[in-house]
Amino acid sequence: MSAAAEAPTLPTVERVLVWRHGRTEWNASGRFQGQLDPPLDDTGRAQARRAADALARELPAGTLVVSSDLVRARDTAQTLADALGTPLRVEPRLREHGLGSWEGLTREDVARDLPEQYADWVEGRPVRGRGGEDPAAVARRALSALSDLPPAPVAVLVTHGGTGGRLVEALLGLGPEHRRIFGPLGNCHWTELAHQGSRWRVLRHNASATGGAPGLPRRSGAETGPDVAEAAGVAEPAVAAGAAPLPAGATPDDAAPAPTDADAAL
């Protein structure tokens, strides 16, 4: 059974924001992070504050804030928990996709020293010999974290490009062949989904606080969200709904350079 087929059909939370952490110095320098734990840089902390202020104006009472245990996600999440006056729930199952021997390397390092692995990654094939986690296993652990949440009107899951991408794909029932349909999720941007009827639906993707108040869409049943992804964006794309282009200089965090997304090649 695929990870997508295991998505919960009767969730305790029917509206979810999958929020990627703010920028780190490793994001800015193009270094794969995986489950290594560099902190937010000054830009990332500012991103988190802006996003938290915007989200706090829109989220209802009783919203859950749930974070990966890695410090870059946890510190991002804490800004929102503080703004909402709610406890932060730390969930190790939301930590980033383990990238094996690539963690700590730059894209240039991999291309130079591991050209066969790099070629697999760029072409969207399984990366042979890298180690790390299987994408389906990442999706399963993220789904289990979501399914174990208590009832709430909204859950904000503060996670990473790779894990966030796998979770969204699984909720939507998408397989590995669909990963490149979706645009990259920038640092401190989020994807919003709602459970409607018997399935999950994207309401917005790549929403952010940049360029104006993002405003969470009202649940009219008519909203659409064109894409969903995992990837790195060093510069902040312009606000909001729809896929923001990968900015010049975008780097692998949890993710990848254009036109690939990090774990699409796993």
N, C-alpha and C positions, 0 to 999 in steps of 0.2 A: 504494500500500500504506500502511495506517495505521501510526502508530508502535507501536500495540499489537500489530499483526501481526508486528513485527520483534523482539519480545522473544525473547531467546535460549532455545532449547529444551534445550540441554545446557550449563548454566552450570558454570563452574569453582568457584563458591561456591554451595552449596545452601541456605544460611541467611543472611538479610540483615536488618540493622536499619537502617532509614532514620530517622536521628536529626536532628531540627531543632535549630539552634543556640539558645543562651540569649538572654535578652532584651537589647535595646539601648535606649538612650534614645529612639531613633526609634520603636521598638515602643511604648514607654510614651506617646509623644506623638501616636501615630496617623499616622505619616508613612510613605509608600511608600518602600521602600529599593531594591528591584530589584538592580541591579549596583553601586549606590553602596556605600560601605564603612564605615559607622559601626561602632565597636567595641561589645563587650559593656559594659553598665553594671554596677554593683555587684551588682544582683539577678541579672543574667545570669551573672556569674562564679560566684556562689554556687550557682545552678541547675546549672551545669556541674560543679562540684565534687561536689555531692550525687549527680547522675546518674552521674558517672564512678565514684564509690565503689561505688554499687550495682551497676553493670554489671560492674565489675572482679571482684566476688565471684562472678559467674555465668558469665562468658564463658570459653570453653576456651582452652588454649594454642594458639598459632598464629592467633588472631583477627587479621584485618587491620583497621586503622583508617585510613579514607580520607576526606579532607576537601576540600570546596570551597576554592578559594584566597582567598575573601573572609575578612577578618580575624575577623568574628564567628563564622564556622563553624570557621576554623582554630584559634582560641583555645579554642573549646569542645572540639574534637577533641583538642587537645594534652593536656587534662586526663585524658582516657581513655588516650591513648597512654602518658603518664607513669605512670598507675596500673597499666597492664598491662606496662610495661617493654618496649614495642615501638615501632619507628620509626613516625612519622606519614607517610603517603603523601598528598601534596597533588595534587589533581586538578581542574584548571580546568573540566572538563566538568560538574562538580557545582555550579558557581556558580549564583546565582539567575537566574530568568527575567528577562530584560531588559524593563522596563516603559516604555521610551521616554520620552516627555515627562512622564509622571507621576512619575518618580523624583524624590524630594525634596519632593513635594507631600503635603499631608494630604488625607484623604477630603473634608473640608469645602472645601478649595481646589478640588478637582476638581468637586464638586457645584455650587459657586458659579460658577466660571469656564468650565467645560467641561460644561454640563448635558447636551448630547446624548451625549457620550462616557460620562458618568456613568450616564445612562439605559440605554445599551447594556450597560454593565457590570452594573448591578443586575438587568437582565432576562436576563442570560446570553447576550447576543448578541455577535458580534465587535465589538470597540471600533474604530470607524472614526477614522483620523487620529492615533492615539496613537503609532504606531511601536512599536519594541521587537521582541521575538521572537515567532515563531509557536509555539504550544504544542507542535505536533508536532515542531518542530525541537528544542525543549527536551527532549522525551522521547527523541528519537534520540540526542542527545549524552550524556544520562545513561545510557541503555542501553549505549552504546558504552563508557563508562567502566566499567560493571559487567562487560561481556563481556571486557574486556581485563585483568581481575584475574587474578593467579596462583591456583592451587588453594589453598583454605583452608577450614577448617570453618565459619567465620563471617566475614562482612564487615560492619563498622559504617560506613555511608556518612553522613558528617556534612554536611548540606546545608541547604536552605531550604524554606519552605512551598510555594512554587510549583514548584520543581524536584522536590522530594520527592513532591509530589502527582502531577506528570506521570509520574515514574518508576514509582510504584506502580500508577497506572492502566494504564500500558503493560504492566507485568509481568502484570497481571490480565486484559489484553485488553479494557479498558473504553474506550469512546469518550467524546467531550465531553458527550454527552447524559446520562452517568451521574455527572458530577462532583458534583452536589448531593445525591447519595445519601449521601455520606460526611460525617462531622463533622470539625471543624477539629482540626488537629494543633497543640498548644500549644508554646510555647517550651520547649526542652529535653525534649520528649516524643518518643517514637519509635513507629514501626510495625515489626513483625517479620513477615517472610515466610519461608516455606520452599518449596523446589522439591520437589514430590512427584509422582512419575510423570512426566507430560508437562506439568505446569502449576505455576504459582506459587499459593500459598495464604496468606491472611492468618492468622497465629496470634494476634496481638494488635495492637490499635491504640490510640494515645494512652497508652501505658504511660509511667510516670514514677517518679521516686524520691520524690515527695511523698506524705506520709501513711503511709509504711511501706516496707519492702523490696519492690521490684516483683517480683523473681523471674522470670526468663525461663522460659516454659513448657517442659516437657519434651516431647520429640518422640514423643508416644504415637500420633500420627496422629488423635487425636480432638479436638484443639484447634480452636477457631473464633475468628474475629475479625470483629466486625460491621461495622466501617467503617474508612475510610481517607480521608485528606484532605490539603489544604493550607490553612492559614489562620493567623490570628494569634490569640494569646491572651496578653493582658498579664498577667493574674493567672493563677496556676497552677491548673488544674482538679484536683480530687481524683484520687488515683491511679487509674489504670490501665487495665484491659482494658475495652474498650467506648468509645463516643464520650463524651467529656466535653462538657458544654454550653459554648458560647462564653461566657466570663465577661463580666459587665458591664464596659463600657469597653474591650472587645477592639478591637484596632486592626489596620490593614493593615500587614503587614511586607512580606512576600512575598505577602501575602494580603489578606483582605477583611473587611468588617464582616458581621455576621449580617444576613440569612440567606445571603448569597453567599459564595463562596470566591474568592480573588483572581483567578485566571486562568480561572475557569469562564466568564468573560465575554469571553475573548479570541477 
